Amino acid sequence: MANLDDLLVKTSRTFALSIPLLPEPCRREVTIAYLLFRIADTFEDAAAWPKRDRIAALSEFAALLRDPSVERARELTGKWTASRPIDHDGYMELLAETPAVFEALLACEPRGRAIVTKHALRTTDGMATVVERTDHRGNLQLRDVQDLRDYCYIVAGIVGELLTELFLLHGPQLVGVRRTLEDNAVAFGEALQLVNILKDADDDAEDGRVFLPSKNERGPIFALAREDLARAQRYVSALHEAEAPSGFLAFTALPVMLAKATLDRVEAFGPGAKIERAEVFGMMADLEKALDARANPLATA
C-alpha cells in the first residue's frame, strides 16, 4: 500500500507541514481528505484533456465516492493515467495511487469516513460546475467578487466545514465553541484560498485561469482576504479557549501565520512574492513556544 504521508509531501507544501501536527485519528482522516480533494483538483486542472474528458473524470470520481470500491478505483486509475492529464509528477503519482487512497478511506472509522466522503463529494460536484464554465480551450474567467467567493467556497470553504466537523467529532470539549467554529469555518478556508489566488495571479492568468479583476482593482480582494484572516484568527482563538488538543491549534494556526505573512509580501511586491524558508521555520518555532506555554499562538498575530 502506498505511503500516504509520502504522497502528501509530493503534492502539497503547506499541508505537508501542517497535517502531521494533528493527533490521530484526525491526522489520518485529514490526510485522506486532502488527497481526495487533490485528485478531484487534478481533473479540474487537467489542461491536457478536453473539457468533456475532465467533466467525465470528475463524474466518475464522484460515483466512486458515492460507492467506494478499491477494485473500481483500479479500473478507473488505468483509464485516467493512460494519457497524462497534468504535467506534475507528484499529482500523477497520486492519481496512480487512487486505489490505495480509497483503501485507506474504507479503513477509517465510519463516522470520520462519512464526513470525509460527504465533503469530498461536494467539492468534486462543485468542480464539475467550474469546468462546465470553461471555454473550448479550457480557459476560465470569473465575473466578479461574488463569483470569486463562490469559487473559493467550492475549493476551500468546504474544506473549512470538513475540518470543523472532524474537530467536533474528535474533540468533545469543543461543544461550547461549536457556534463560533461553524460561523467562521468557511471564512477560514476562503482566507487561505484568496491569499493563494493573489499570490499566483500572474501564473494562473498565463494558464488561462483569471480569478481576479485587473491589477489596479484588487484592493477589495486584499481587504476581503484580511477580513477573512481575522475570522480565521477567531476560529483558532475559539479552539484555544476550549482547550482543544494542541495539534488542532498547531494545524490551524500555522497556515494562518503563513497566509498573513504571504499576503503582506504580495501586497508589497506583487504576485509571485513568497516568504523565505527561514521565515517559515521561524514561525514554526514561535508556534511551538506558544503551544508549550499553552498560549494562544495567534494572540499577537
Summary of the structure (lengths in Angstrom):
residues: 301
radius of gyration: 18.8
end to end distance: 40.8
largest distance: 55.4
contacts: 987
relative contact order: 0.10
helix: 76%
strand: 1%
